Amino acid sequence: MINKINPQHLGFDIDGVVADTASAFIRLAREQYGLREINPEEITAFQVEGCLDIDPGKVEEIFGRLMTDPLDHGLEPMPNAIEVLNELAITAPLTFITARPQKSPIEKWLQTFLAPSASREMRLVAMGEHDGKGNHIRELGLQYFIDDQAETCISLAADGFSPYVFNQPWNRGRHQLPAVDDWLAIRELCTQSA
């Protein structure tokens, strides 16, 4: 029998895990910049300008909009993310650690989608960089973390944590770690009752 993860010891990245940032990026690139339709499977690198023929300045502008005002720019949650997060919040406060530079925009975004009781109790760290999540994970008393960046998960595993890679086109074939395909799989990993 597989041991279930207690949500009290689990943390989440936001972009690419909770928030469907890739779909929002693709939509904004098409609608506001007139770029061709991009298939999500084409985004095979974490730095999208490395795999798509798009001007790096436009990439920065699009991601900048999603960072500073995710609600106005139509950032949506991943399928089933909110339902599962609200369920997990019944057991323990939700913990999010993100590389986003500003806390307030993504905090408002989470508060918009999560149940009031879940968002009221959540813990949110906006680091402003991709490296160093392990320090925050340790300070918050977590053991498990779900992230879409394989390199982050590899680093966390080397530091003694138990990361899960949230499968995305940009992390396929880049790790040998446990992975989850979607939020229903995350639900299966976690303890549902005390």
C-alpha positions as CSV (number, residue, x, y, z in Angstrom):
1,M,0.0,0.0,0.0
2,I,1.3,3.5,-0.9
3,N,1.5,5.9,2.0
4,K,-0.7,8.9,1.4
5,I,0.7,12.4,1.7
6,N,-0.7,14.5,4.5
7,P,-1.6,17.9,2.9
8,Q,0.0,19.6,6.0
9,H,3.4,18.6,4.6
10,L,2.7,19.4,0.9
11,G,3.4,22.6,-1.0
12,F,2.6,23.8,-4.6
13,D,4.2,25.9,-7.2
14,I,1.7,28.1,-9.0
15,D,2.5,28.6,-12.7
16,G,2.1,25.4,-14.6
17,V,0.7,23.6,-11.6
18,V,-2.2,25.5,-10.1
19,A,-2.5,28.1,-12.9
20,D,-2.7,27.2,-16.6
21,T,-0.1,29.7,-17.6
22,A,0.8,28.1,-20.9
23,S,-2.7,28.3,-22.2
24,A,-3.0,31.9,-21.1
25,F,0.4,32.7,-22.8
26,I,-0.7,31.0,-26.0
27,R,-4.1,32.9,-26.0
28,L,-2.4,36.3,-25.4
29,A,0.2,35.7,-28.0
30,R,-2.5,35.0,-30.6
31,E,-5.1,37.7,-29.5
32,Q,-2.8,40.6,-28.6
33,Y,0.2,40.0,-30.8
34,G,-1.3,38.3,-33.8
35,L,1.1,35.4,-33.5
36,R,0.2,32.0,-35.0
37,E,-1.7,29.4,-33.1
38,I,0.8,27.6,-30.8
39,N,0.2,24.0,-29.8
40,P,1.1,23.5,-26.1
41,E,3.2,20.5,-27.1
42,E,5.5,22.9,-28.9
43,I,6.6,24.4,-25.6
44,T,9.4,22.0,-24.9
45,A,11.6,24.3,-22.9
46,F,10.9,26.2,-19.7
47,Q,12.2,29.3,-21.4
48,V,9.7,29.5,-24.3
49,E,11.8,31.7,-26.4
50,G,14.2,28.8,-26.7
51,C,11.7,26.6,-28.5
52,L,9.3,29.0,-30.2
53,D,10.1,31.5,-32.9
54,I,8.9,34.5,-30.9
55,D,10.7,37.7,-30.2
56,P,12.0,37.5,-26.6
57,G,10.6,41.0,-25.9
58,K,7.1,39.9,-26.7
59,V,7.6,36.8,-24.5
60,E,8.6,39.1,-21.7
61,E,5.6,41.4,-22.3
62,I,3.1,38.6,-22.3
63,F,4.5,36.9,-19.1
64,G,4.7,40.4,-17.5
65,R,1.0,40.9,-18.0
66,L,0.3,37.5,-16.5
67,M,2.5,38.3,-13.5
68,T,1.2,41.8,-12.8
69,D,-2.5,41.3,-13.5
70,P,-3.5,37.6,-13.9
71,L,-7.2,38.3,-13.4
72,D,-7.5,40.9,-16.1
73,H,-5.5,38.8,-18.5
74,G,-7.6,35.7,-18.1
75,L,-5.3,33.4,-16.3
76,E,-7.3,30.3,-15.5
77,P,-6.7,27.4,-13.0
78,M,-5.6,24.0,-14.3
79,P,-8.5,21.6,-14.6
80,N,-9.7,20.3,-11.3
81,A,-7.1,22.3,-9.4
82,I,-9.5,24.5,-7.4
83,E,-11.8,21.6,-6.5
84,V,-8.9,19.5,-5.2
85,L,-7.3,22.4,-3.4
86,N,-10.5,23.3,-1.6
87,E,-10.8,19.6,-0.5
88,L,-7.2,19.6,0.8
89,A,-7.7,22.9,2.6
90,I,-10.2,21.2,4.9
91,T,-7.4,19.1,6.3
92,A,-4.6,21.7,6.4
93,P,-3.8,25.2,5.2
94,L,-2.6,25.3,1.6
95,T,1.0,26.4,1.0
96,F,2.2,27.9,-2.3
97,I,5.7,28.9,-3.1
98,T,6.2,30.7,-6.4
99,A,9.0,32.3,-8.4
100,R,6.7,35.2,-9.1
101,P,8.2,38.5,-8.0
102,Q,5.0,40.1,-6.6
103,K,2.8,38.5,-4.0
104,S,-0.3,40.7,-4.3
105,P,-1.5,39.9,-7.9
106,I,-1.3,36.1,-7.5
107,E,-2.7,36.3,-4.0
108,K,-5.8,38.1,-5.3
109,W,-6.0,35.5,-8.1
110,L,-6.0,32.7,-5.6
111,Q,-8.6,34.4,-3.4
112,T,-10.9,34.8,-6.5
113,F,-10.9,31.1,-7.2
114,L,-10.4,29.3,-3.9
115,A,-13.2,29.0,-1.3
116,P,-13.0,31.8,1.3
117,S,-12.0,29.4,4.1
118,A,-9.2,28.0,1.9
119,S,-7.8,31.4,0.8
120,R,-8.1,32.9,4.3
121,E,-5.8,30.2,5.8
122,M,-3.4,29.8,2.9
123,R,0.4,30.5,3.1
124,L,1.9,32.2,0.0
125,V,5.6,32.9,-0.6
126,A,6.5,35.0,-3.7
127,M,10.3,34.5,-4.1
128,G,11.1,36.5,-7.3
129,E,13.4,33.8,-8.5
130,H,13.4,30.0,-9.3
131,D,16.2,29.0,-7.1
132,G,16.0,28.6,-3.3
133,K,12.6,27.1,-2.9
134,G,14.1,24.5,-0.5
135,N,14.8,27.1,2.1
136,H,11.2,28.2,2.2
137,I,10.0,24.6,2.1
138,R,12.1,23.8,5.1
139,E,11.0,26.9,7.0
140,L,7.4,26.0,6.4
141,G,7.8,22.5,7.7
142,L,7.0,20.8,4.3
143,Q,8.4,17.5,3.0
144,Y,6.6,17.3,-0.4
145,F,6.4,19.8,-3.2
146,I,4.8,19.8,-6.6
147,D,6.5,21.9,-9.3
148,D,6.5,21.9,-13.1
149,Q,10.2,22.8,-13.4
150,A,12.2,19.5,-13.4
151,E,15.4,21.3,-12.4
152,T,13.7,22.7,-9.3
153,C,12.4,19.2,-8.3
154,I,15.9,17.6,-8.9
155,S,17.4,20.2,-6.6
156,L,14.7,19.6,-4.0
157,A,15.3,15.9,-4.1
158,A,19.1,16.5,-3.6
159,D,18.2,18.5,-0.5
160,G,16.3,15.6,1.0
161,F,12.7,16.6,0.1
162,S,10.2,14.5,-1.8
163,P,9.2,16.5,-4.9
164,Y,6.7,15.5,-7.6
165,V,7.0,16.8,-11.1
166,F,3.7,18.1,-12.6
167,N,4.0,16.7,-16.1
168,Q,4.2,19.3,-18.8
169,P,5.8,19.3,-22.3
170,W,8.8,21.3,-21.1
171,N,9.8,18.7,-18.4
172,R,9.3,15.4,-20.3
173,G,12.4,13.3,-20.4
174,R,14.3,15.6,-18.1
175,H,14.1,13.7,-14.8
176,Q,13.7,10.4,-13.1
177,L,11.4,11.6,-10.3
178,P,7.9,10.7,-9.3
179,A,5.4,12.7,-11.4
180,V,1.7,13.5,-11.6
181,D,-0.3,14.1,-14.7
182,D,-3.1,16.2,-13.3
183,W,-5.0,17.3,-10.2
184,L,-7.0,14.1,-9.9
185,A,-3.7,12.3,-9.5
186,I,-2.7,14.8,-6.8
187,R,-6.0,14.0,-5.0
188,E,-5.1,10.3,-5.1
189,L,-1.7,11.0,-3.5
190,C,-3.2,12.9,-0.5
191,T,-4.9,11.9,2.7
192,Q,-8.5,12.9,2.4
193,S,-9.5,12.5,6.0
194,A,-7.8,12.8,9.4
